[in-house]
């Protein structure tokens, strides 16, 4: 019989714990996605369930990694490819105040990329057909889109949707990474600094919903 060369169970578990700890260390705020008890979709805000698991947790982990990992971008079409330098709470995909919208998420096409970023966090699975359009996350997922209600909170892995005031065809989306009480934390693409960054944001699930200047909050798209 061939000699068993696999690591003893104790060592394997230690390696797994070390990897998980390294991911959580990237952002204490996002660690709440594992340690808090987010309200479930369709439940009252006071009703709580366990932390996200499986595919949802993988979405959160990908978003945390995107915030803290250097990403490729250009300053001009067809120009030199640079690599970002992540900072505390954001990852600017540009230089010197540039807002070129030329990065790895949108294929360096110079297009708004919040929808591209959200789709990448979902690994392009179960996304709306026109995922690059922020409003497709509202209109293209059928009953998986939930209009805003103060008593119906998203779960980590879901996508928040805003519409521009006076322009219902455009807006913004962001990926939920933690829910604690009525505080919803996201990681979003195509936001400040310089409207060309990945950044962590926090919102209150009260009143008219998560507030963003020049936009109306519409609700959230749920991951299946």
N, C-alpha and C positions, 0 to 999 in steps of 0.2 A: 504494500500500500504506500502511495507517495507520502512523503513527510509533509505535515501541515506547517506551512510557512506564514499563515495569517497572524496578525497581532493578537495577543491575548485580549479578552474582552475588556479588562481594566484599562489597558492602554488605548484601545479604540474609543472608549467612553471619554477618557481624558482629552484625546485629540478633538472630539466633537465639542466638548465643553469649551476648550480653548478657542476654537473657531467661532462659536456663538458669542463668546464674551468679546472677541475682537470686533464683531459687527456691531454689537450694542454699544461698545465704547465710542463709536464714531459720533454718537449723538445721544446724550442723556434724555432729551425730550422724546426722541423717537423710541427709546427703550420703553416708554409708556405703552407702546403698541402691544408689548408682551405682558406688562405688569399691571395695567389698568383693566377695568371691566367695562367695555363699551356697550352702549345700549344697542339692542338689535333692531334691524329694519322692521318696521311695522309694530314695534312695541313702544309703550310710553317711555319718555326719557328717564323715568324713575325705575324702570325695569331693566335689569342688567344681566348680561351673559358673560361667558368666559372670553379669554383673549383669542384673537384670530388664529386659525390653524391652516395648515396645508397651503393651498394656492394663494389665499389671502396673505398669509405671512410671507410668502415668497415675493408678492408684489411690494409689500412694505420693505423687505430686505433689499430689493432691487432699487427702490427709491432712495433708501439710506445710502446705498453704495454710489448711486449717481450723484448725490450731493457731495460726497467726500472723495470721489475718484476723478483724476484728471480726464478731461474729455477733449476731443478734437474739434477744431473750428477753423474757419478762414475769415479774413478781413475783406477780401475781394473775390469775386467769382473766378474760379480757376487759379487762385493765388496760393501762396504758401499755406500749408496746414500747420497750425500751431496747437499747443496743448494747454489747457486751462490749469490754473493753480487754485484749487479749492481753498476757501477761507471759512471762518466760523459762520455757519448758518447759510452760506450761499456758495455757488460755484459759477463764476462769471466766464461765459464762453465768448470772450472778446478781449480787446486791449484798448486802454486809453479812452474809455467812454464810447467805443464803437457800438453800433447796434445793427450789425450786418445781417443777422439771422441766417448765417451760413455755418451750419454745424452738422455733426454726425447724425443727429436725430432727424433732420429734415432732408438729409442727403445733400447738404450744401446748396440748397436751391434758393435761399433767400426768402423763404416763406415763413409766416407765423408758425410757431412750432409747439404750442402748448398741447395741442391734440396729438401731435407726433410723440411727444414725451409721454403722455398718458398711455398711448397705445403700446409704446415700448415697455412700459412698466407692466402691462398686461401681456407682454410677449406677443402682441398682435393676435391674441386669441379672444374670441367672443366680443370683439370691438365692433363699433358701427362701421358700415361699409365705407363711408367717407370720414374716417376717424380723424383726419387732419383738420376737418372743420369742427370747431368747438361745439356748434349747435347740433351736429350729428349725434353727439352724446345725449342730447335731449330728445331729438326727433327720430333717431334711427335705431332705437333699442326696444321699442314697444313697451310692454309693462315692466321692463327692467329700469325704466326711468321713473323716479318718484318725485312729484312736485313737492316743493317745500311745505313742510308742516312743522310747527314748533315741537310737536310731540313724536316726530318720526325721524330718528337720527340715522346717519350712515354708519357703516362699519369700515374698519381699516381695509383698504383695497378698493373701495368705491371711488367714484370720480364726481367731484362737485362741479356744477355748471352755472355760469353767469352769462347774461346777455347784455350787450352794450345798450345803454339808454339811447333811444332813437334809432337803433339799428339792430333789428331782431335777427339779422342773418349772421352777426358776428358776436364774439364774446370771449370767454376764457374758461378753461377747465383746470382742475388741480386734483392730485391723487391724495386721498385720505390715508394717513399713516397712524393716527391715534385718535381715540375719542375718550375723554375723561369728563364725566358729568355732561355739561353743555359746552365744553371746550373741544373744538375739532381742530386737529393739527394736520397740515398737508405738506407735501413737497410738490412744487410746481415748476414747470418749465416756461421760458419766455416771459420772465418777470424781472423786476428790479433786483439788483442794480443794473441800470442801463437797459432795462427791458430785454436783456439777452442773457439771463442767468437761470440757473436752477436754484431755488431757495425754499427754505422752510417758512411756513406761515401758520398763524394761529387765529381762529375765529370763534365767535360766540354764537351758539345756536339759539338765538333769542330774537324777539321782534320780527323784522322782515328777513332774518337769516343772515348768514355771513356777509359782512359789508365790504364792498370794494368800490373805490371811487369811479364814478361814471358808468357803473354797471348795476344791474338788478339780479339778485340771486334767484335762480329758478328751481333748484333741487339737486338731486344726485342720481347718477347711473350706478346701479348695483352690479357687482361682479356675480356671476351665477354660482 
